[in-house]
Amino acid sequence: EMTKWEQEVSASSGAFMDQFLMNVGKAEYRGWLKYTVHGDATVIKKGFFVLRGSWLMLHEDDLMEDNGVRLVDAAGCSITESSIACGFGLTHNDGRNFQFVVWSDGKLDSDTRLIEEAAGWVRALA
């Protein structure tokens, strides 16, 4: 069994490798999403998400200068429909529920582009 220090070093080096590989184009999908966790619609957050392998990672911005957070292993998730056309959901087999909506600043994005972006996420996660 790993000590707490070994776990932290392992997680830190894993995050570093994730960030390094993402910055050289190894990400399967990336983009801005608004999200809620566990169906708590009162807490809506925005983040830059990157799908690499089966991991959905959350970053503070699209420069990805932070290490990012491994939010969820998509391999353990089922994709769920959203009541919003440009949204989708993930339900992890441990019971966690995530709802996502493609984020737009509203300046240049059409509804069609936002719906296509959501469909792209669903294809990438499947």
Protein Blocks (a to p, Z undefined) as FASTA:
>chain_A
ZZfklmmmmmmmmmmmmmmmmmnopafbdcdddddeehiakbccddddddehjbccddfb
lnomagbjafbafklpccdddfbfkbccdddfkopacddddddehlmmcfklmmmmmmmm
mmmmZZ
